[in-house]
């Protein structure tokens, strides 16, 4: 994401996977119940930092995600707080029935961490890109699903995830991402609570993950055009902050949902369902739609697959036009 | 006879006896197994569905495990941290698990009559959230050994002495996840983990050897670095010996390949593997109960 950051003069922070690895190392030293099982990508997921400090509480389960998740279920049933980590696509897709039967159905206290989510991993291509993961995780009853925006939010989310009792899916990314929050305290992260980063009257942009910084850029560009946009960081996709969505619908009259994920079953679907239930309003969606991506630089992919601040601006203007006509 | 240690089978902290008593003779175990077989066929016929034949093949091994002084557990304290774990990975044999749990007084035996009814904790497949004594929610085949491995690793981390037993079916051994778990358990040297394969030779649609012929199973498990015992899974003394020897093995997980007969104990079910997933009709039940008496 370096090129994009230079273009908009945004300060880049660490990758959210790095923040996860650091927070896990810190918390692992404080809580002996934390056990990590990784699918042989510990030097990519950054669980290697926890492993270095706690070799007796770290297991490399090999390239075998199904077994890895089953092990986590057993560890949790015996009182541990297992963290299972791999690339988001492998842990959710390869291990889905195990997440269902060995974690969700018995409602065990397993923390599932998927790194390298989204198309922003770039050159490795579609086989390594998790773009279905949020939909899959949201489909599991009792799961909490968290997609933090940046480094500070990720640290806060890891802390909250460990304090929460129950299964959690945490989605983090590979590239360095722009700083949204100055500190962990500034991130004010709470499971199930949306953060209002900008206030506005005309429309609300709902985003999570690395799309939050793009939403903030879009806010500024829209302001120059006389459009006042509220920006919500909805890091917790499930359980959704439905009150924040209802307020956005009532007070701004339109919602644009932005995510680095497929259209079906992600944040857009969840927010649309909440709006329909609480206070229906015109909506638009910025996402990867219904397709797989390809290899390329992260920046080129974000542009080609419609995930830039310009795409958000266009979606907001389209929504405004539709509302005028309506 | 190699077994029936007196210390095993008793939960030391509470001093409570396990199940309905302490050390038992082979004759007593045979009587219990016969009673549990009656429970299995009665409850599945009453329910009108279920897998009695898969339960009947497994029940002798489970009888020795639960009532032969091996499994250390306390029905009054199902969450006792030091209890041994038994995970029925072949969850469709739930009637066998319910029979041993009922016999152990985890719940009143009158619950057998509620099997598979709405509101009953005796669901079609075991649900650990609803029934004390059930260590894992199973029914999607292939997952129990991984879960058992998690329990075994937790014991190691905590320095606890409990053992974890996992029972899979032989059709279930076709699931790739089982082999992932076999590799991982050997790699992690979990000597506190014992796998029992209820090798009854038949799966839903056909004989295992006609679906995916993975024979020889014992040799495959050995080359995966497991200690392997191969026994007649209906010979109570052989089961006792194998479970005893498994406890003595150091540094490696152990597998007991229990050669069994699907529907064991009821001649007309033994002779027809198409009984998978079918309860006995009322008239068949009467014949079966008559056979079990003799």
Boltz contact constraints between the chains, C-beta under 6 A:
constraints:
  - contact:
      token1: [A, 61]
      token2: [B, 184]
      max_distance: 6.0
  - contact:
      token1: [A, 64]
      token2: [B, 180]
      max_distance: 6.0
  - contact:
      token1: [A, 66]
      token2: [B, 177]
      max_distance: 6.0
  - contact:
      token1: [A, 67]
      token2: [B, 146]
      max_distance: 6.0
  - contact:
      token1: [A, 67]
      token2: [B, 177]
      max_distance: 6.0
  - contact:
      token1: [A, 67]
      token2: [B, 180]
      max_distance: 6.0
  - contact:
      token1: [A, 67]
      token2: [B, 181]
      max_distance: 6.0
  - contact:
      token1: [A, 67]
      token2: [B, 184]
      max_distance: 6.0
  - contact:
      token1: [A, 70]
      token2: [B, 143]
      max_distance: 6.0
  - contact:
      token1: [A, 70]
      token2: [B, 146]
      max_distance: 6.0
  - contact:
      token1: [A, 70]
      token2: [B, 147]
      max_distance: 6.0
  - contact:
      token1: [A, 71]
      token2: [B, 146]
      max_distance: 6.0
  - contact:
      token1: [A, 71]
      token2: [B, 149]
      max_distance: 6.0
  - contact:
      token1: [A, 71]
      token2: [B, 150]
      max_distance: 6.0
  - contact:
      token1: [A, 73]
      token2: [B, 147]
      max_distance: 6.0
  - contact:
      token1: [A, 73]
      token2: [B, 150]
      max_distance: 6.0
  - contact:
      token1: [A, 74]
      token2: [B, 147]
      max_distance: 6.0
  - contact:
      token1: [A, 74]
      token2: [B, 150]
      max_distance: 6.0
  - contact:
      token1: [A, 74]
      token2: [B, 151]
      max_distance: 6.0
  - contact:
      token1: [A, 75]
      token2: [B, 150]
      max_distance: 6.0
  - contact:
      token1: [A, 75]
      token2: [B, 154]
      max_distance: 6.0
  - contact:
      token1: [A, 78]
      token2: [B, 151]
      max_distance: 6.0
  - contact:
      token1: [A, 78]
      token2: [B, 154]
      max_distance: 6.0
  - contact:
      token1: [A, 80]
      token2: [B, 154]
      max_distance: 6.0
  - contact:
      token1: [A, 97]
      token2: [B, 140]
      max_distance: 6.0
  - contact:
      token1: [A, 101]
      token2: [B, 140]
      max_distance: 6.0
  - contact:
      token1: [A, 101]
      token2: [B, 143]
      max_distance: 6.0
  - contact:
      token1: [A, 102]
      token2: [B, 143]
      max_distance: 6.0
  - contact:
      token1: [A, 102]
      token2: [B, 147]
      max_distance: 6.0
  - contact:
      token1: [A, 105]
      token2: [B, 137]
      max_distance: 6.0
  - contact:
      token1: [A, 106]
      token2: [B, 128]
      max_distance: 6.0
  - contact:
      token1: [A, 106]
      token2: [B, 129]
      max_distance: 6.0
  - contact:
      token1: [A, 106]
      token2: [B, 137]
      max_distance: 6.0
